[in-house]
Amino acid sequence: MQQNLRIPGPTPIPPRVAEALARPMINHRGPEFAAILARVTERLQRFFQTSQPVLGFPASGSGAMEAAIVNCFSPGDPVLAVSIGVFGNRLASVAQTFGLAVTRMDVSWGQAADPEAVAARLAALPTVKGVLLTHNETSTGVTNDLAALAAAIRRARPDALIVVDAVSSLGCVDLRMDDWDLDVVFTASQKGWMVPPGLAMIAASPRAWAAVERATLPRFYWDFRAVKKSLDKGQTPYTPPVNVYFGLDVALDMMLAEGRDTIFARHQRVADLTRARARALGLTLFADPAHASNTVTAINVPDGVDGKALTKALREREGVIVGGGQDRLEGTIIRIGHLGYVHEPDITSCMDALERQLAALGHRVPVPAAES
């Protein structure tokens, strides 16, 4: 049975990338790797839409969260953490763990953060040094309006650092780091980049680099300065995931050939298809439709159906792997990932399987009322 991997990450890997991953190992201190690192860095800048260097850490997205906090802040620094789900909560928890004075702004799950409400909250925090945001929340299938949020934050607190978790958005959804005046943006290889886990990618603005010099939190492995110093020499300060770089080099070739705007349009199409098929099955979406994600769709499990039984049936009978709900949403939603290496036939196959297994579990699709 061929597997249709439809979780929000790790995501499917194109055959060309898989071939690259199997290349013989090379010297990570030699000229061949230096050339790969230079190519990857330059092309990542095009997708981050920044003139700043993109730093690579051997890590997942959670490692990037820690790197962002320890490089830019000092113990006791006041920050506002705007959370719309599990991963927004995680970023806030990382900041709290390192002794920052975290004010949490929790948004109802399924909703996006309101820029004016964030600005109003900042008005009551005159000493805030940073705002922590999630661009795309994979636990709820919601995408924040990052451009509007950034503009509202700048009006309220012009010098605050805007730190953005873009793990499941970058490469799939438009994000303009420089134009939107974002300070720290991070992502991870196993999402929209079509390669395995193992590489976190982070860029920092000039404002953030100034904060790096002031920050006093301890850092060694996560030090932005060490990575930048090595990058200038065509190296990394620690042993890099060399084969992930092999794959990313090829994946970025594919992405540039397709074109950035074309990639964004493709993700819009597959997301629209997923949502349309879900509605046709009589299902409801968890996310506010105005802010529904183009990389993952969260669908409410219908009454009378066991969510865990549904994901198990899809996996065992259909070879379709979808995500379940996280935290308090466990068992109540399923999450269908459609990011990275994904096209309409992948979604059609997934939704056909979902229709069959819902029927097997007793869900009946409502018959549309006849037109008069």
C-alpha positions as CSV (number, residue, x, y, z in Angstrom):
1,M,0.0,0.0,0.0
2,Q,1.5,3.3,-1.0
3,Q,1.5,5.9,1.8
4,N,-0.1,9.3,1.4
5,L,1.6,11.4,4.1
6,R,-0.8,14.2,4.9
7,I,0.5,15.4,8.3
8,P,1.8,19.0,8.7
9,G,5.4,17.8,8.8
10,P,7.6,16.0,8.2
11,T,6.3,16.3,4.6
12,P,6.8,14.1,1.5
13,I,10.1,14.2,-0.2
14,P,10.4,14.5,-4.1
15,P,12.3,11.7,-5.8
16,R,15.0,14.2,-6.9
17,V,15.5,15.2,-3.3
18,A,15.6,11.6,-2.1
19,E,18.3,10.9,-4.6
20,A,20.4,13.8,-3.4
21,L,20.0,12.7,0.2
22,A,21.7,9.4,-0.7
23,R,24.8,11.1,-2.1
24,P,28.2,9.9,-0.6
25,M,29.3,12.0,2.4
26,I,31.7,14.9,1.9
27,N,34.1,16.9,4.0
28,H,31.9,19.5,5.8
29,R,35.0,21.7,6.0
30,G,35.9,21.5,2.3
31,P,35.2,23.6,-0.7
32,E,32.3,21.4,-2.0
33,F,30.3,21.9,1.1
34,A,31.2,25.6,1.2
35,A,29.7,26.0,-2.3
36,I,26.5,24.2,-1.3
37,L,26.2,26.4,1.8
38,A,26.6,29.6,-0.2
39,R,24.0,28.5,-2.8
40,V,21.5,27.4,-0.1
41,T,22.0,30.6,1.9
42,E,21.5,32.9,-1.1
43,R,18.4,31.1,-2.3
44,L,16.9,31.0,1.2
45,Q,17.2,34.8,1.4
46,R,14.8,34.9,-1.7
47,F,12.1,33.0,0.2
48,F,12.7,34.9,3.5
49,Q,12.6,38.0,1.3
50,T,15.4,39.5,3.2
51,S,18.9,40.9,2.5
52,Q,20.1,39.5,5.8
53,P,22.0,36.2,6.0
54,V,20.0,33.1,6.8
55,L,21.7,31.1,9.6
56,G,21.4,27.3,9.8
57,F,21.3,25.3,13.1
58,P,21.3,21.5,13.3
59,A,17.9,21.5,15.0
60,S,14.1,21.3,14.7
61,G,11.8,24.3,14.9
62,S,11.8,24.1,18.7
63,G,15.6,24.6,18.7
64,A,15.0,27.7,16.6
65,M,12.6,29.0,19.2
66,E,15.3,28.7,21.9
67,A,17.9,30.3,19.6
68,A,15.6,33.3,19.0
69,I,15.1,33.9,22.7
70,V,18.6,33.4,24.0
71,N,20.2,35.6,21.3
72,C,17.9,38.6,21.6
73,F,16.9,39.0,25.2
74,S,18.2,39.2,28.8
75,P,16.7,37.8,32.0
76,G,13.8,39.9,33.1
77,D,13.1,41.5,29.7
78,P,9.4,42.1,29.3
79,V,7.8,40.5,26.2
80,L,4.3,40.0,24.9
81,A,3.6,36.5,23.7
82,V,0.6,36.3,21.4
83,S,-0.6,32.7,21.2
84,I,-3.2,31.2,18.9
85,G,-2.5,27.6,19.7
86,V,0.0,24.9,20.8
87,F,3.1,26.3,19.2
88,G,2.4,29.9,20.3
89,N,2.2,28.5,23.8
90,R,5.5,26.7,23.3
91,L,7.3,29.9,22.2
92,A,5.9,31.7,25.3
93,S,7.0,28.8,27.5
94,V,10.6,28.9,26.1
95,A,10.8,32.6,26.9
96,Q,9.4,32.0,30.4
97,T,11.9,29.2,31.0
98,F,14.8,31.6,30.3
99,G,13.5,34.1,32.8
100,L,11.8,36.7,30.5
101,A,8.9,38.6,32.0
102,V,6.2,37.1,29.7
103,T,2.8,38.6,29.3
104,R,0.6,36.1,27.6
105,M,-2.1,37.2,25.2
106,D,-4.2,34.1,24.5
107,V,-6.5,34.1,21.4
108,S,-9.4,31.7,21.2
109,W,-8.2,28.6,19.3
110,G,-9.4,28.7,15.7
111,Q,-9.2,32.5,15.6
112,A,-6.4,34.7,14.4
113,A,-4.9,37.5,16.5
114,D,-6.5,40.9,16.0
115,P,-3.9,43.5,15.2
116,E,-5.7,46.3,16.9
117,A,-6.2,44.2,20.1
118,V,-2.5,43.4,20.1
119,A,-1.7,47.1,19.7
120,A,-4.1,47.9,22.6
121,R,-2.4,45.3,24.8
122,L,1.0,46.8,24.0
123,A,-0.3,50.3,25.0
124,A,-0.4,48.9,28.6
125,L,3.1,47.5,28.4
126,P,5.3,50.6,28.0
127,T,8.6,48.7,28.6
128,V,8.0,45.7,26.4
129,K,11.1,44.7,24.4
130,G,9.7,42.0,22.2
131,V,6.5,40.5,20.7
132,L,6.4,36.8,20.0
133,L,4.1,35.7,17.1
134,T,3.2,32.6,15.2
135,H,2.6,33.1,11.5
136,N,0.9,29.8,10.9
137,E,-0.4,27.7,13.7
138,T,-0.4,24.0,12.8
139,S,-2.4,22.9,15.8
140,T,-5.5,24.9,14.7
141,G,-5.1,25.5,11.0
142,V,-5.0,29.3,11.3
143,T,-2.7,31.8,9.6
144,N,-2.2,35.2,11.3
145,D,-2.3,38.3,9.2
146,L,1.4,38.9,9.8
147,A,1.7,42.1,7.8
148,A,-1.1,43.7,9.7
149,L,0.1,42.5,13.0
150,A,3.6,43.8,12.4
151,A,2.3,47.2,11.3
152,A,0.2,47.5,14.4
153,I,3.1,46.6,16.6
154,R,5.3,49.1,15.0
155,R,2.7,51.9,15.6
156,A,2.4,50.9,19.2
157,R,6.0,50.0,20.0
158,P,8.4,51.0,17.2
159,D,11.5,49.5,18.8
160,A,10.1,46.2,20.0
161,L,11.6,43.1,18.5
162,I,9.1,41.1,16.4
163,V,10.0,37.4,16.7
164,V,8.1,35.2,14.2
165,D,7.6,31.4,14.2
166,A,7.3,30.7,10.5
167,V,8.0,27.0,10.7
168,S,5.0,25.9,8.8
169,S,4.5,29.0,6.5
170,L,7.8,30.0,5.0
171,G,8.3,28.6,1.5
172,C,4.5,28.1,1.1
173,V,2.9,31.4,2.1
174,D,4.0,34.9,1.4
175,L,6.2,36.3,4.1
176,R,8.2,39.5,3.5
177,M,10.7,39.8,6.3
178,D,12.3,43.1,5.2
179,D,9.2,44.8,3.8
180,W,7.1,44.0,6.9
181,D,10.0,45.0,9.2
182,L,10.2,41.7,11.1
183,D,13.2,41.1,13.3
184,V,13.7,37.4,13.8
185,V,12.1,34.8,11.5
186,F,12.7,31.1,11.7
187,T,11.6,28.0,10.0
188,A,12.6,24.3,9.8
189,S,13.5,21.9,7.0
190,Q,10.8,19.3,7.4
191,K,7.9,21.6,6.4
192,G,7.6,23.5,3.2
193,W,11.2,22.9,2.1
194,M,10.6,19.2,1.0
195,V,13.5,17.8,3.0
196,P,13.9,15.7,6.2
197,P,14.0,17.1,9.7
198,G,17.3,18.3,11.0
199,L,17.9,21.9,9.9
200,A,16.5,25.1,11.5
201,M,16.9,28.3,9.5
202,I,16.8,31.8,11.1
203,A,17.3,35.3,9.9
204,A,17.7,38.4,12.0
205,S,17.2,42.1,11.1
206,P,19.8,44.8,11.9
207,R,17.6,45.8,14.9
208,A,17.9,42.2,16.1
209,W,21.6,42.0,15.5
210,A,22.0,45.0,17.8
211,A,20.0,43.2,20.4
212,V,22.2,40.2,20.0
213,E,25.2,42.3,21.2
214,R,23.2,43.5,24.2
215,A,21.6,40.3,25.3
216,T,23.0,38.5,28.3
217,L,21.3,35.2,28.3
218,P,23.9,32.3,28.1
219,R,24.3,30.8,24.7
220,F,26.9,28.5,23.1
221,Y,25.4,26.1,20.6
222,W,22.7,28.6,19.7
223,D,24.9,31.7,19.3
224,F,23.9,33.7,16.2
225,R,27.4,35.3,16.2
226,A,29.2,31.9,15.9
227,V,27.0,30.8,13.0
228,K,27.5,34.1,11.2
229,K,31.2,34.1,11.7
230,S,31.5,30.6,10.3
231,L,29.1,31.4,7.4
232,D,31.3,34.2,6.3
233,K,34.1,31.5,5.9
234,G,31.8,29.0,4.1
235,Q,31.5,26.8,7.1
236,T,29.3,26.1,10.1
237,P,30.5,26.2,13.7
238,Y,29.3,22.6,14.4
239,T,28.9,19.5,12.3
240,P,26.0,20.3,10.0
241,P,23.4,17.8,8.7
242,V,25.3,17.4,5.4
243,N,22.8,15.2,3.7
244,V,19.9,17.6,4.6
245,Y,21.9,20.3,2.8
246,F,22.3,18.0,-0.2
247,G,18.5,17.7,-0.3
248,L,17.8,21.3,0.3
249,D,20.2,22.4,-2.5
250,V,18.0,20.3,-4.9
251,A,14.7,21.3,-3.3
252,L,15.6,25.0,-3.7
253,D,16.4,24.4,-7.4
254,M,12.9,23.0,-7.8
255,M,11.3,25.8,-5.9
256,L,13.1,28.5,-7.9
257,A,12.2,26.8,-11.1
258,E,8.5,26.7,-10.1
259,G,8.6,30.3,-8.9
260,R,7.8,31.8,-5.5
261,D,4.4,33.2,-6.5
262,T,3.5,30.1,-8.3
263,I,4.3,28.0,-5.2
264,F,2.0,30.3,-3.1
265,A,-0.8,29.9,-5.7
266,R,-0.4,26.1,-5.6
267,H,-0.8,26.1,-1.9
268,Q,-3.9,28.2,-2.2
269,R,-5.4,25.8,-4.7
270,V,-4.7,22.6,-2.7
271,A,-6.0,24.3,0.5
272,D,-9.2,25.4,-1.3
273,L,-9.7,21.9,-2.6
274,T,-9.2,20.4,0.9
275,R,-11.8,22.7,2.4
276,A,-14.3,22.3,-0.4
277,R,-14.1,18.5,-0.2
278,A,-14.5,18.7,3.6
279,R,-17.6,20.8,3.3
280,A,-19.0,18.5,0.6
281,L,-18.7,15.7,3.2
282,G,-20.9,17.7,5.6
283,L,-17.9,18.5,7.8
284,T,-17.1,21.8,9.5
285,L,-13.7,23.5,9.7
286,F,-12.2,24.4,13.0
287,A,-10.5,27.6,11.8
288,D,-12.1,30.9,11.1
289,P,-12.6,30.7,7.3
290,A,-11.2,34.3,7.0
291,H,-7.8,33.1,8.4
292,A,-7.8,29.4,7.3
293,S,-4.3,28.1,6.6
294,N,-3.0,27.2,3.2
295,T,-0.6,24.7,4.7
296,V,-2.8,22.7,7.1
297,T,-6.6,22.3,7.4
298,A,-8.2,21.4,10.7
299,I,-11.5,19.6,10.4
300,N,-13.9,19.0,13.2
301,V,-14.6,15.3,13.8
302,P,-18.4,14.8,13.3
303,D,-20.7,13.8,16.1
304,G,-20.8,10.1,16.6
305,V,-17.3,9.4,15.1
306,D,-14.3,8.6,17.2
307,G,-11.5,10.8,16.1
308,K,-8.7,8.4,17.0
309,A,-10.6,5.5,15.3
310,L,-10.8,7.7,12.2
311,T,-7.1,8.4,12.0
312,K,-6.4,4.7,12.6
313,A,-8.7,3.6,9.9
314,L,-7.2,6.0,7.4
315,R,-3.7,4.8,8.3
316,E,-4.4,1.1,8.3
317,R,-7.0,0.7,5.6
318,E,-6.0,3.5,3.2
319,G,-2.4,4.3,3.8
320,V,-3.4,7.9,4.4
321,I,-1.6,9.5,7.4
322,V,-3.3,12.6,8.8
323,G,-2.7,14.4,12.1
324,G,-4.9,14.3,15.1
325,G,-5.8,17.1,17.4
326,Q,-3.1,18.3,19.9
327,D,-3.5,19.2,23.6
328,R,-7.2,20.0,24.3
329,L,-8.2,19.3,20.7
330,E,-7.1,15.6,20.9
331,G,-9.8,13.4,19.5
332,T,-12.0,16.3,18.3
333,I,-10.3,17.4,15.1
334,I,-8.1,15.9,12.4
335,R,-5.5,17.9,10.6
336,I,-4.6,17.5,6.9
337,G,-1.3,18.8,5.9
338,H,-0.9,20.2,2.4
339,L,2.5,21.9,2.3
340,G,5.7,21.4,0.4
341,Y,5.6,18.7,-2.2
342,V,1.9,18.5,-2.6
343,H,-0.5,18.7,-5.6
344,E,-4.2,18.3,-6.3
345,P,-4.1,14.5,-6.9
346,D,-2.6,14.0,-3.4
347,I,-5.5,15.9,-1.8
348,T,-8.1,14.2,-4.0
349,S,-6.8,10.8,-2.9
350,C,-6.8,11.8,0.7
351,M,-10.3,13.2,0.7
352,D,-11.6,10.1,-1.2
353,A,-10.2,7.9,1.6
354,L,-11.7,10.2,4.2
355,E,-15.1,9.9,2.6
356,R,-14.8,6.1,2.6
357,Q,-13.7,5.7,6.2
358,L,-16.2,8.2,7.5
359,A,-18.9,6.2,5.9
360,A,-17.5,3.0,7.4
361,L,-17.6,4.6,10.8
362,G,-21.3,5.6,10.4
363,H,-21.1,9.2,9.1
364,R,-23.7,10.0,6.5
365,V,-23.1,12.9,4.1
366,P,-26.1,15.3,4.2
367,V,-28.1,15.3,1.0
368,P,-28.4,18.9,-0.3
369,A,-31.9,20.3,-0.3
370,A,-33.5,20.2,-3.8
371,E,-33.8,23.5,-5.5
372,S,-37.3,24.7,-6.1
